[in-house]
Amino acid sequence: MGLRRGILQASLVLALGVFGSADALAQSVTTRLVTAGGAATSATIQPGGTVSIDVRLDATNVPLIGTGFTLSETTPACSGFLSVTGRSFTGSPFNDTNSGTADSVALVAPGNLLDPSNNANLGRSTINLVGTSPATQSNILAVNLTLTSSASTPLGTCTIVPTPGVSFATQANSCVVCDGSDDQFNDYDMSTATPFSIIVGAPVTVTTSGTGTGTVTADTGAINCTSGSSANCSDIYPGGTVTLTATPAGGSTFGGFSGGGCTTSPCTVTVTAATTVNAQFNGAPVPRTLTVNKAGAGTGTVTSDVGAINCGATCSDSYNSGTVVTLTATPAAGSAFTGWSGGGCSGTGTCAVTLNANTTVTATFVPTFALTVTPAGTGTGTVTSNVGGINCGATCSGTVNAGTQVTLTAAPAAGSVFTGFTGGGCSGSSTTCVVTVNAATSVTATFVPSWILTVTKSGGGTGTVTSNVGGINCGATCTSTPRPDGSTVTLTATAASNSIFTGWSGGGCSGTGTCTVTMTADTTVDAAFAPAITLTVSKTGSGTITSDVGGLNCGNNCAVGFLSGSTVTLTATPGSGATFNGFGGACSGTGPCTLTITQPTTVTAAFTGGTPIANAIIPTLSEWGLMLLTLMVGVAGAFAYRRRF
């Protein structure tokens, strides 16, 4: 034990010979971040990625017994997302046991770890110091760290502070000359720390395209991208914004950005995820000619947003290839713009033409004319149009393009009817009128008051009443459709077989003929039907029986209905060669028979002798033969007489 202590003391004499001479040599302990390119102040990592870094402790002219450093996350943005693993310079593995908190700690020491819970050295290794010059009293402690980011790590920058801890072990017997004056060595308090940053970011990448050349630079970061090269065309950004500026080289033009929400230069990209922006550089511009033609019988002007087109006067101009020119058509008074053709344009809005070749665009203007509706008559109603905005009542005139077909529709108000259009080529009572407008046009729509004709039926009989217009068929429909003021409706009454029509009343009608009503107000007409009492004649022999009223004529019509109380006189007429023998039943004798009809009545009539009417009228077969023979003889005699003379 004493031997080992003596060796340690001897070595300390060599190590601290200079330190013992007060401040003859400057002491320092510095921590720094080292990447593949050398010393650095930051390292970058993408969400879900990893990055490998070295943290070095450079010790100069210090005793390296118990030396180490602590890594502290000082930015809470890293907490819960960033984990640290690695090895000390001698290969001892370690993990960041406090990862995910705002003050995550990883402690390292030469050859071993310090316990993160209490900073106790988990083991001690002895550094043998050789020589006495400053160069030989320095050393480098290094740890390789792997930082792993979760996929949900927010973009941002977190700061890592490596804090060195260097002390000389305080031991009573660790003295060079144990004379009681310096039996204990002073601790060295070296607190120099160089923070470094871990940038959790997303890449912004610039690409170039097109036949021209140029550069794209960023207001922050390392982007300085030249077309045709991939160098300096990407950098990692911890969120925020990056402003990109495109600068075309001589003889080239900038054609625009695409991607990242960019179009023109400069463009500001908001970094929330990996973003690629393309810059198009075009070669030397090629002149292209844009020509405007005007068509149609109307008038108007066409102007451009760039260049000199103002057509009318200037209908052509030259532009660089790829230029977008927006044309606007403005019709003159009395004309309308009906649309574009050519240049990929259509419709009646503005026309945006991309000039990749000489291009011609045609703008068509047509004359416009007024269409006017004039209401007439003492009735009321409205007229509307399918185009032109007419709604008359309120708006009785509209302007339409020449050649337009306008459909007018009339709708009478309650209590009125539409009687027809006149003018504009329209006529008749149809409620629609199609007008082709090639000049100022006026159409008259006539509305008149309307009236309703109603039919009632009275009496004990049955029958029907029909109208020539208005839809009356009473029975079922006894009220007409509305009829125009002053129009006429003709009614016809038809009695049922067991009834008699006895006459009209109302509406200026009477009698039993037809009834014609002139509609000047709502009107009611009554049709009276009475039950009929049947008078029946039964006859034998050749002859006829006729009545003075009611139309009885037997042979043909031997049963006729009469009103109760009617007086009827029957007369018998014998056939050829026949004799009337007399009436029977309700009548008697051979003379005319007068009856008062109060109930169904039957009369008989007897004829004797003579030829029945049917036989008297229709020759027998022998009679037809005799007639034919007589005709033939007569014709032969006529020919003989003619030849004779």
BELSUL-V421113 format. One record per pair of residues at least 12 apart in sequence whose C-alpha atoms are under 10 Angstrom apart, sorted by the first residue. I is the first residue (numbers start at 1). GAP is how many residues later the second one is. If there is no record, write none. Layout:
BEGIN
i=(I	I)
gap=(GAP	GAP)
END
This chain:
BEGIN
i=(5	5	6	6	6	8	8	8	8	9	9	9	9	9	10	10	10	11	11	11	11	12	12	12	12	12	12	13	13	13	13	13	14	14	14	14	14	14	15	15	15	15	15	15	15	15	15	15	15	16	16	16	16	16	16	16	17	17	17	17	18	18	18	18	18	19	19	19	19	20	20	20	25	25	25	25	25	26	26	26	26	27	27	27	27	27	27	27	27	27	27	28	28	28	28	28	28	28	28	28	28	28	28	29	29	29	29	29	29	29	29	29	29	29	29	29	29	29	29	29	29	29	30	30	30	30	30	30	30	30	30	30	30	30	30	30	31	31	31	31	31	31	31	31	31	31	31	31	31	31	31	31	31	31	31	32	32	32	32	32	32	32	32	32	32	32	32	33	33	33	33	33	33	33	33	33	33	33	33	34	34	34	34	34	34	34	35	35	35	35	36	36	36	38	39	39	39	40	40	40	41	41	41	41	41	42	42	42	42	42	42	42	42	42	43	43	43	43	43	43	43	44	44	44	44	44	44	44	44	44	44	44	44	45	45	45	45	45	45	45	45	45	45	45	45	45	45	46	46	46	46	46	46	46	46	46	46	46	46	46	46	46	46	46	47	47	47	47	47	47	47	47	47	47	47	47	47	47	48	48	48	48	48	48	48	48	48	49	49	49	49	49	49	49	50	50	50	50	50	50	50	50	51	51	51	51	51	51	51	52	52	52	52	52	52	52	52	53	53	53	53	53	53	54	54	54	54	54	54	54	55	55	55	55	55	55	55	55	55	55	56	56	56	56	56	56	56	56	57	57	57	57	57	57	57	57	57	57	57	57	58	58	58	58	58	58	59	59	59	59	59	59	59	59	60	60	60	60	60	60	60	61	61	61	61	61	61	61	61	62	62	62	62	62	62	62	62	62	62	63	63	63	63	63	63	63	63	63	63	63	64	64	64	64	64	64	64	64	64	64	64	64	64	64	64	64	65	65	65	65	65	65	65	65	65	65	65	66	66	66	66	66	66	66	66	66	66	66	66	66	66	67	67	67	67	67	67	67	67	67	67	67	67	68	68	68	68	68	68	68	68	68	68	68	68	68	68	68	68	68	69	69	69	69	69	69	69	69	69	69	69	69	69	69	69	69	69	70	70	70	70	70	70	70	70	70	70	70	70	70	70	70	70	71	71	71	71	71	71	71	71	71	71	71	71	71	72	72	72	72	72	72	72	72	72	72	72	72	72	73	73	73	73	73	73	73	73	73	73	73	73	73	73	73	73	74	74	74	74	74	74	74	74	74	75	75	75	75	75	75	75	75	75	75	75	76	76	76	76	76	76	76	76	77	77	77	77	77	77	77	77	77	77	77	78	78	78	78	78	78	78	78	78	78	78	78	78	78	78	78	78	78	79	79	79	79	79	79	79	79	79	80	80	80	80	80	80	80	80	80	80	81	81	81	81	81	81	81	81	81	81	82	82	82	82	82	82	82	82	82	82	82	82	82	83	83	83	83	83	83	83	83	83	83	83	83	83	84	84	84	84	84	84	84	84	84	84	84	84	84	85	85	85	85	85	85	85	85	86	86	86	86	86	86	87	87	87	87	87	87	87	87	87	88	88	88	88	88	88	88	88	88	88	88	88	89	89	89	89	89	89	89	89	89	89	90	90	90	90	90	90	90	91	91	91	91	92	92	92	92	92	92	93	93	94	94	94	94	94	94	94	95	95	95	95	95	96	97	97	97	98	98	103	104	104	105	105	105	105	106	106	106	107	107	107	107	107	107	107	107	108	108	108	108	108	108	108	109	109	109	109	109	109	109	109	109	109	109	110	110	110	110	110	110	110	110	110	111	111	111	111	111	111	112	112	127	147	149	153	153	154	154	154	154	154	155	155	155	155	155	155	155	155	155	155	155	156	156	156	156	156	156	156	156	156	157	157	157	157	157	157	157	157	158	158	158	158	158	158	159	159	159	159	159	160	160	160	160	160	161	161	161	161	161	162	162	162	162	162	162	163	163	163	163	163	163	164	164	164	164	164	164	165	165	165	165	165	166	166	166	166	166	167	167	167	167	167	167	168	168	168	168	168	168	169	169	169	169	169	170	170	170	170	170	171	171	171	172	172	173	198	199	199	199	199	200	200	200	200	201	201	201	201	201	201	201	201	201	201	202	202	202	202	202	202	202	202	202	202	203	203	203	203	203	203	203	203	203	203	203	203	204	204	204	204	204	204	204	204	204	204	204	204	204	204	204	204	204	204	205	205	205	205	205	205	205	205	205	205	205	205	205	205	206	206	206	206	206	206	206	206	206	206	206	206	206	206	206	206	206	206	206	207	207	207	207	207	207	207	207	207	207	207	207	207	207	207	208	208	208	208	208	208	208	208	208	208	208	208	208	209	209	209	209	209	209	209	209	209	210	210	210	210	210	210	210	210	210	210	210	211	211	211	211	211	211	211	211	212	212	212	212	212	212	212	212	212	212	212	212	212	212	212	212	213	213	213	213	213	213	213	213	213	213	213	213	213	213	213	213	214	214	214	214	214	214	214	214	214	214	214	214	214	214	214	214	215	215	215	215	215	215	215	215	215	215	215	215	216	216	216	216	216	216	216	216	216	216	216	217	217	217	217	217	217	217	217	217	218	218	218	218	218	218	218	218	218	218	218	219	219	219	219	219	219	220	220	220	220	220	220	221	221	221	221	221	222	222	222	223	223	223	223	224	224	224	225	226	226	226	226	227	227	227	227	227	233	234	234	236	236	237	237	237	237	237	238	238	238	239	239	239	239	239	240	240	240	240	241	241	241	241	241	241	242	242	242	242	242	243	243	243	243	243	243	244	244	244	244	244	244	244	244	244	244	245	245	245	245	245	245	245	246	246	246	246	246	246	246	247	247	247	247	248	248	248	248	248	249	249	249	250	250	251	251	251	251	252	252	252	252	252	253	253	253	253	253	253	254	254	254	254	254	255	255	255	255	255	255	255	256	256	256	256	256	257	257	257	257	257	258	258	258	258	258	259	259	259	259	259	260	260	260	260	260	260	261	261	262	262	262	263	263	263	264	265	282	282	284	284	285	285	285	285	285	286	286	286	286	286	286	286	286	287	287	287	287	287	287	287	287	287	287	287	288	288	288	288	288	288	288	288	288	288	288	288	289	289	289	289	289	289	289	289	289	289	289	289	290	290	290	290	290	290	290	290	290	290	290	290	290	290	290	290	290	291	291	291	291	291	291	291	291	291	291	291	291	291	292	292	292	292	292	292	292	292	292	292	292	292	292	292	292	292	293	293	293	293	293	293	293	293	293	293	293	293	294	294	294	294	294	294	294	294	294	295	295	295	295	295	295	295	295	295	296	296	296	296	296	296	296	296	296	297	297	297	297	297	297	297	298	298	298	298	298	298	298	298	298	298	298	298	298	298	298	299	299	299	299	299	299	299	299	299	299	299	299	299	300	300	300	300	300	300	300	300	300	300	300	300	300	300	301	301	301	301	301	301	301	301	301	301	302	302	302	302	302	302	302	302	302	302	303	303	303	303	303	303	303	304	304	304	304	304	304	304	304	304	305	305	305	305	305	305	306	306	306	306	306	306	307	307	309	309	310	310	310	311	316	316	318	318	319	319	319	320	320	320	321	321	321	321	321	322	322	322	322	322	323	323	323	323	324	324	324	324	324	324	325	325	325	325	325	326	326	326	326	326	327	327	327	327	327	327	327	327	327	328	328	328	328	328	328	329	329	329	329	329	329	329	330	330	331	331	331	331	332	332	332	333	333	334	334	334	334	334	334	334	334	335	335	335	335	335	335	335	335	335	336	336	336	336	336	336	336	336	336	336	337	337	337	337	337	337	337	337	338	338	338	338	338	339	339	339	339	339	340	340	340	340	340	341	341	341	341	341	342	342	342	342	342	343	343	343	343	343	343	343	344	344	344	345	345	345	346	346	346	348	348	351	365	366	366	366	366	367	367	367	367	367	367	368	368	368	368	368	368	368	368	368	368	368	369	369	369	369	369	369	369	369	369	369	369	369	370	370	370	370	370	370	370	370	370	370	370	370	370	371	371	371	371	371	371	371	371	371	371	371	371	371	371	371	371	371	371	371	372	372	372	372	372	372	372	372	372	372	372	372	372	373	373	373	373	373	373	373	373	373	373	373	373	373	373	373	373	373	373	374	374	374	374	374	374	374	374	374	374	374	374	375	375	375	375	375	375	375	375	375	376	376	376	376	376	376	376	376	376	377	377	377	377	377	377	377	377	377	378	378	378	378	378	378	379	379	379	379	379	379	379	379	379	379	379	379	379	379	379	380	380	380	380	380	380	380	380	380	380	380	380	380	381	381	381	381	381	381	381	381	381	381	381	381	381	381	382	382	382	382	382	382	382	382	382	382	382	383	383	383	383	383	383	383	383	383	383	383	384	384	384	384	384	384	384	384	385	385	385	385	385	385	385	385	385	385	386	386	386	386	386	386	387	387	387	387	387	387	387	388	388	388	388	388	390	391	391	391	392	392	396	396	397	397	399	399	400	400	400	400	401	401	401	402	402	402	402	402	403	403	403	403	403	404	404	404	404	405	405	405	405	405	406	406	406	406	406	407	407	407	407	407	408	408	408	408	408	408	408	408	408	409	409	409	409	409	409	409	410	410	410	410	410	410	410	410	411	411	411	412	412	412	412	412	412	413	413	413	413	414	414	414	415	415	415	415	415	415	415	415	416	416	416	416	416	416	416	416	416	417	417	417	417	417	417	417	417	417	417	417	417	418	418	418	418	418	418	418	418	418	418	419	419	419	419	419	419	419	419	419	420	420	420	420	420	420	421	421	421	421	421	421	422	422	422	422	422	423	423	423	423	423	423	424	424	424	424	424	424	424	424	425	425	425	426	426	426	427	427	427	429	429	431	433	447	447	448	448	448	448	449	449	449	449	449	449	449	450	450	450	450	450	450	450	450	450	450	450	451	451	451	451	451	451	451	451	451	451	451	451	451	452	452	452	452	452	452	452	452	452	452	452	452	452	452	453	453	453	453	453	453	453	453	453	453	453	453	453	453	453	453	453	453	453	454	454	454	454	454	454	454	454	454	454	454	454	454	455	455	455	455	455	455	455	455	455	455	455	455	455	455	455	455	455	456	456	456	456	456	456	456	456	456	456	456	456	457	457	457	457	457	457	457	457	457	458	458	458	458	458	458	458	458	458	459	459	459	459	459	459	459	459	459	460	460	460	460	460	460	460	461	461	461	461	461	461	461	461	461	461	461	461	461	462	462	462	462	462	462	462	462	462	462	462	462	462	462	463	463	463	463	463	463	463	463	463	463	463	463	463	463	464	464	464	464	464	464	464	464	464	464	465	465	465	465	465	465	465	465	465	465	466	466	466	466	466	466	467	467	467	467	467	467	467	467	467	468	468	468	468	468	468	469	469	469	469	469	469	469	470	470	470	470	470	472	472	473	473	473	474	478	479	482	482	483	483	483	483	483	484	484	484	484	485	485	485	485	485	486	486	486	486	486	487	487	487	487	488	488	488	488	488	489	489	489	489	489	490	490	490	490	490	491	491	491	491	491	491	491	491	491	492	492	492	492	492	492	492	493	493	493	493	493	493	493	494	494	494	494	495	495	495	495	495	496	496	496	496	497	497	497	497	498	498	498	498	498	498	498	498	498	499	499	499	499	499	499	499	499	500	500	500	500	500	500	500	500	500	500	501	501	501	501	501	501	501	501	502	502	502	502	502	502	503	503	503	503	503	503	504	504	504	504	504	505	505	505	505	505	506	506	506	506	506	507	507	507	507	507	507	507	508	508	508	509	509	509	510	510	510	512	512	515	530	530	530	531	531	531	531	532	532	532	532	532	532	532	532	533	533	533	533	533	533	533	533	533	533	533	533	534	534	534	534	534	534	534	534	534	534	534	534	535	535	535	535	535	535	535	535	535	535	535	535	535	535	535	535	536	536	536	536	536	536	536	536	536	536	536	536	537	537	537	537	537	537	537	537	537	537	537	537	537	537	537	537	537	537	538	538	538	538	538	538	538	538	538	538	538	538	539	539	539	539	539	539	539	539	539	539	539	540	540	540	540	540	540	540	540	540	541	541	541	541	541	541	541	541	541	541	541	541	541	541	541	542	542	542	542	542	542	542	542	542	542	542	542	542	542	542	542	542	542	542	542	543	543	543	543	543	543	543	543	543	543	543	543	543	543	543	543	543	543	544	544	544	544	544	544	544	544	544	544	544	545	545	545	545	545	545	545	545	545	545	546	546	546	546	546	546	546	546	547	547	547	547	547	547	547	547	547	548	548	548	548	548	548	549	549	549	549	549	549	550	550	550	550	552	552	553	553	553	554	555	558	558	559	559	561	561	562	562	562	562	562	563	563	563	563	564	564	564	564	564	565	565	565	565	565	566	566	566	566	567	567	567	567	567	568	568	568	568	568	569	569	569	569	569	570	570	570	570	570	570	570	570	571	571	571	571	571	571	571	572	572	572	572	572	572	572	573	573	573	573	574	574	574	574	574	574	574	575	575	575	575	575	575	575	575	576	576	576	576	576	576	577	577	577	577	577	578	578	578	578	578	578	579	579	579	579	579	580	580	580	580	580	581	581	581	581	582	582	582	582	583	583	583	583	583	584	584	584	584	584	585	585	585	585	585	586	586	586	586	587	587	587	587	588	588	588	589	590	590)
gap=(168	169	167	168	170	120	166	167	168	164	165	166	167	168	164	165	166	117	118	119	165	51	116	117	162	163	164	119	161	162	163	164	115	116	117	118	123	162	46	47	48	113	114	115	116	117	118	121	122	45	46	47	113	116	121	160	114	115	116	159	43	114	115	116	119	42	43	44	113	156	162	165	35	36	37	108	109	34	35	36	108	32	33	34	35	36	107	110	111	161	163	30	31	32	33	34	110	138	160	161	162	163	164	28	29	30	31	32	33	38	109	110	111	134	135	136	137	160	161	162	163	164	26	27	28	29	30	110	132	133	134	160	161	162	163	164	24	25	26	27	28	38	109	110	111	130	131	132	133	160	161	162	163	164	165	22	23	24	25	26	110	129	130	161	162	163	164	20	21	22	23	24	109	127	129	161	162	163	164	18	19	20	21	22	108	110	17	18	19	20	16	17	18	16	15	16	17	13	156	157	153	154	155	156	157	115	116	117	118	153	154	155	156	157	104	114	153	154	155	156	157	103	113	153	154	155	156	157	158	191	192	193	194	37	102	103	104	110	153	154	155	156	157	158	191	192	193	102	103	104	105	107	108	109	153	154	155	156	157	190	191	192	227	228	34	35	101	102	103	104	105	106	107	108	153	154	155	226	33	34	100	101	102	103	104	105	152	98	99	100	101	102	104	151	32	33	34	96	97	98	99	100	33	94	95	96	97	98	147	32	33	34	92	93	94	95	96	33	90	91	92	93	94	32	35	88	89	90	91	92	14	16	33	86	87	88	89	90	107	141	13	33	84	85	86	87	88	106	12	52	82	83	84	85	86	105	106	107	108	136	80	81	82	83	84	106	78	79	80	81	82	105	107	131	74	75	76	77	78	79	80	71	72	73	74	75	76	77	78	67	72	75	76	77	104	105	106	126	128	64	65	66	74	75	76	103	104	105	106	125	45	46	61	62	63	64	65	73	74	75	76	77	102	103	104	105	44	45	59	60	61	62	63	101	102	103	104	43	44	48	55	57	58	59	60	61	99	100	101	102	103	41	42	43	54	57	60	74	97	98	99	100	101	39	40	41	42	43	44	45	46	53	73	74	94	95	96	97	98	99	36	37	38	39	40	41	44	45	72	92	93	94	95	96	97	122	124	34	35	36	37	38	39	44	46	49	90	91	92	93	94	95	123	25	32	33	34	35	36	37	89	90	91	92	93	124	26	30	31	32	33	34	35	87	88	89	90	91	123	26	27	28	29	30	31	32	33	85	86	87	88	89	122	124	125	27	28	29	30	84	85	86	87	121	26	27	28	81	82	83	84	85	86	122	123	24	25	26	27	28	81	82	83	23	24	25	76	77	78	79	80	81	82	123	21	22	23	24	25	26	71	75	76	77	78	79	80	81	82	120	121	122	19	20	21	22	23	24	25	74	79	18	19	20	21	22	24	69	70	72	73	18	19	20	67	68	69	70	71	72	73	14	17	18	19	22	65	66	67	68	71	76	116	118	12	13	14	15	16	17	21	62	63	64	65	66	67	12	13	14	15	16	20	21	22	61	62	63	64	65	12	14	21	59	60	61	62	63	20	57	58	59	60	61	21	24	25	26	55	56	57	58	59	19	20	21	22	23	24	25	53	54	55	56	57	19	20	21	22	23	51	52	53	54	55	19	20	21	22	51	52	53	20	21	52	53	16	18	19	20	21	51	19	20	12	13	14	18	19	20	51	12	18	21	50	51	20	18	19	20	18	19	57	12	56	12	55	56	57	13	39	56	12	13	14	36	55	56	57	58	13	14	33	34	35	56	57	12	13	14	15	16	32	33	34	55	56	57	13	14	15	16	17	30	31	32	33	12	13	14	15	16	30	12	13	12	51	51	47	48	46	47	84	85	118	44	45	46	47	82	83	84	85	116	117	118	42	43	44	45	46	81	82	83	84	40	41	42	43	44	80	81	82	38	39	40	41	42	80	36	37	38	39	40	34	35	36	37	38	32	33	34	35	36	29	30	31	32	33	34	27	28	29	30	31	32	25	26	27	28	29	30	23	24	25	26	27	21	22	23	24	25	18	19	20	21	22	23	16	17	18	19	20	21	15	16	17	18	19	13	14	15	16	17	12	13	14	12	13	12	40	37	38	39	40	36	37	38	39	34	35	36	37	38	39	70	71	72	73	33	34	35	36	37	69	70	71	72	73	31	32	33	34	35	36	68	69	70	71	72	73	17	19	29	30	31	32	33	38	56	65	66	67	68	69	70	71	72	73	18	20	25	27	28	29	30	31	55	69	70	71	72	73	12	17	18	19	20	21	24	26	27	28	29	38	51	53	69	70	71	72	73	18	19	20	21	22	23	26	27	50	51	69	70	71	72	73	17	18	19	20	21	22	25	49	69	70	71	72	73	18	19	46	48	69	70	71	72	73	17	18	42	43	44	45	69	70	71	72	73	16	41	42	69	70	71	72	73	15	16	36	37	38	39	40	41	42	43	68	69	70	71	72	73	13	14	15	34	35	36	37	38	39	40	41	66	67	68	69	70	12	13	14	32	33	34	35	36	37	38	39	40	65	66	67	68	12	13	14	18	30	31	32	33	34	39	64	66	16	17	28	29	30	31	32	49	50	62	63	15	16	25	26	27	28	29	30	49	15	16	17	24	25	26	27	28	48	49	50	22	23	24	25	26	49	15	17	21	22	23	24	13	14	15	16	21	12	13	14	12	13	19	21	20	21	22	21	20	21	22	23	21	22	52	53	54	43	41	42	35	38	33	34	35	36	37	33	34	35	30	31	32	33	34	29	30	31	32	26	27	28	29	30	31	25	26	27	28	29	22	23	24	25	26	27	13	18	20	21	22	23	24	25	33	35	12	19	20	21	22	23	34	18	19	20	21	33	34	35	18	19	32	34	31	32	33	34	35	32	33	34	33	34	31	32	33	34	29	30	31	32	33	27	28	29	30	31	32	25	26	27	28	29	24	25	26	27	28	67	68	22	23	24	25	26	20	21	22	23	24	18	19	20	21	22	16	17	18	19	20	13	14	15	16	17	18	14	16	15	16	17	14	15	16	15	14	39	40	36	37	34	35	36	37	38	32	33	34	35	36	69	70	71	30	31	32	33	34	35	36	68	69	70	71	29	30	31	32	33	34	35	67	68	69	70	71	27	28	29	30	31	32	66	67	68	69	70	71	17	19	25	26	27	28	29	35	53	63	64	65	67	68	69	70	71	18	20	23	24	25	26	27	52	67	68	69	70	71	17	18	19	20	22	23	24	25	35	50	51	67	68	69	70	71	18	19	22	23	47	48	49	67	68	69	70	71	17	18	21	46	67	68	69	70	71	42	43	44	45	67	68	69	70	71	39	40	41	42	67	68	69	70	71	38	67	68	69	70	71	105	33	34	35	36	37	38	39	40	66	67	68	69	70	103	104	13	31	32	33	34	35	36	37	38	65	66	67	68	12	29	30	31	32	33	34	35	36	37	63	64	65	66	12	14	27	28	29	30	31	36	62	64	12	13	25	26	27	28	29	48	60	61	12	22	23	24	25	26	27	13	21	22	23	24	25	46	47	48	19	20	21	22	23	47	13	17	18	19	20	21	12	18	16	18	17	18	19	18	43	44	37	40	36	37	39	35	36	37	33	34	35	36	37	31	32	33	34	35	30	31	32	33	27	28	29	30	31	32	26	27	28	29	30	24	25	26	27	28	13	18	22	23	24	25	26	34	36	20	21	22	23	24	35	19	20	21	22	34	35	36	33	35	33	34	35	36	33	34	35	34	35	32	33	34	35	36	65	66	67	30	31	32	33	34	64	65	66	67	12	28	29	30	31	32	63	64	65	66	12	26	27	28	29	30	31	64	25	26	27	28	63	12	23	24	25	26	21	22	23	24	25	19	20	21	22	23	17	18	19	20	21	12	14	15	16	17	18	19	15	16	17	16	17	18	15	16	17	15	16	12	36	34	35	36	37	33	34	35	36	71	72	30	31	32	33	34	35	36	69	70	71	72	29	30	31	32	33	34	35	68	69	70	71	72	18	27	28	29	30	31	32	67	68	69	70	71	72	14	17	19	25	26	27	28	29	35	53	64	65	66	67	68	69	70	71	72	18	20	23	24	25	26	27	52	68	69	70	71	72	12	17	18	19	20	22	23	24	25	35	48	50	51	68	69	70	71	72	18	19	22	23	47	48	49	68	69	70	71	72	17	18	21	46	68	69	70	71	72	42	43	44	45	68	69	70	71	72	39	41	42	67	68	69	70	71	72	38	68	69	70	71	107	33	34	35	36	37	38	39	40	67	68	69	70	71	105	106	13	31	32	33	34	35	36	37	38	66	67	68	69	12	29	30	31	32	33	34	35	36	37	64	65	66	67	12	13	14	27	28	29	30	31	36	63	65	12	13	25	26	27	28	29	48	49	61	62	12	22	23	24	25	26	27	48	12	13	21	22	23	24	25	47	48	49	19	20	21	22	23	48	12	13	17	18	19	20	21	12	13	16	18	19	18	17	18	19	18	53	46	47	44	45	38	41	37	38	39	40	36	37	38	34	35	36	37	38	32	33	34	35	36	31	32	33	34	29	30	31	32	33	27	28	29	30	31	25	26	27	28	29	13	18	23	24	25	26	27	35	37	12	21	22	23	24	25	36	19	20	21	22	23	35	36	37	20	21	36	19	34	35	36	37	38	34	35	36	37	35	36	68	33	34	35	36	37	67	68	69	31	32	33	34	35	66	67	68	69	12	29	30	31	32	33	34	64	65	66	67	68	12	13	27	28	29	30	31	32	65	66	12	26	27	28	29	30	64	65	66	12	13	24	25	26	27	12	22	23	24	25	26	20	21	22	23	24	12	18	19	20	21	22	12	13	15	16	17	18	19	20	16	17	18	17	18	19	16	17	18	16	17	14	12	37	38	35	36	37	38	33	34	35	36	37	71	72	31	32	33	34	35	36	37	69	70	71	72	29	30	31	32	33	34	35	36	68	69	70	71	72	18	27	28	29	30	31	32	33	67	68	69	70	71	72	14	17	19	25	26	27	28	29	30	36	54	64	65	66	68	69	70	71	72	18	20	23	24	25	26	27	53	68	69	70	71	72	12	17	18	19	20	22	23	24	25	36	51	52	68	69	70	71	72	18	19	22	23	48	49	50	68	69	70	71	72	17	18	21	47	68	69	70	71	72	43	44	45	46	68	69	70	71	72	40	41	42	43	68	69	70	71	72	39	40	68	69	70	71	72	34	35	36	37	38	39	40	41	67	68	69	70	71	13	32	33	34	35	36	37	38	39	66	67	68	69	70	12	30	31	32	33	34	35	36	37	38	64	65	66	67	12	14	28	29	30	31	32	37	63	65	12	13	26	27	28	29	30	49	61	62	12	24	25	26	27	28	13	22	23	24	25	26	47	48	49	20	21	22	23	24	48	12	14	18	19	20	21	22	12	13	18	19	20	17	19	18	19	20	19	46	45	37	40	35	36	37	38	39	34	35	36	37	33	34	35	36	37	31	32	33	34	35	30	31	32	33	28	29	30	31	32	26	27	28	29	30	24	25	26	27	28	13	18	22	23	24	25	26	34	36	12	20	21	22	23	24	35	19	20	21	22	34	35	36	18	20	33	35	33	34	35	36	37	33	34	35	36	34	35	63	64	31	32	33	34	35	36	62	63	64	30	31	32	33	34	62	63	64	12	28	29	30	31	32	33	61	62	63	12	26	27	28	29	30	31	62	25	26	27	28	29	61	12	23	24	25	26	27	21	22	23	24	25	19	20	21	22	23	17	18	19	20	21	12	14	15	16	17	18	19	15	16	17	16	17	18	15	16	17	15	16	12	32	33	34	30	31	32	33	28	29	30	31	32	65	67	68	27	28	29	30	31	32	33	64	65	66	67	68	25	26	27	28	29	30	63	64	65	66	67	68	15	17	23	24	25	26	27	33	60	62	63	64	65	66	67	68	16	18	21	22	23	24	25	64	65	66	67	68	15	16	17	18	20	21	22	23	33	46	47	48	49	64	65	66	67	68	16	17	20	21	45	46	47	64	65	66	67	68	15	16	19	33	44	45	64	65	66	67	68	15	40	41	64	65	66	67	68	72	33	34	37	38	39	40	64	65	66	67	68	69	70	71	72	13	31	32	33	34	35	36	37	38	64	65	66	67	68	69	70	71	72	73	74	12	29	30	31	32	33	34	35	36	37	62	63	64	65	67	68	69	70	12	14	27	28	29	30	31	36	61	63	69	12	13	25	26	27	28	29	47	59	60	12	22	23	24	25	26	27	46	13	21	22	23	24	25	45	46	47	19	20	21	22	23	46	13	17	18	19	20	21	12	13	16	18	16	18	17	18	19	18	58	44	45	42	43	36	39	34	35	36	37	38	33	34	35	36	32	33	34	35	36	30	31	32	33	34	29	30	31	32	27	28	29	30	31	25	26	27	28	29	23	24	25	26	27	13	17	21	22	23	24	25	33	12	19	20	21	22	23	34	18	19	20	21	33	34	35	17	18	19	34	32	33	34	35	36	38	39	32	33	34	35	36	37	38	41	33	34	35	36	37	40	31	32	33	34	35	29	30	31	32	33	34	27	28	29	30	31	25	26	27	28	29	24	25	26	27	22	23	24	25	20	21	22	23	24	18	19	20	21	22	16	17	18	19	20	15	16	17	18	15	16	17	18	15	16	17	16	15	16)
END
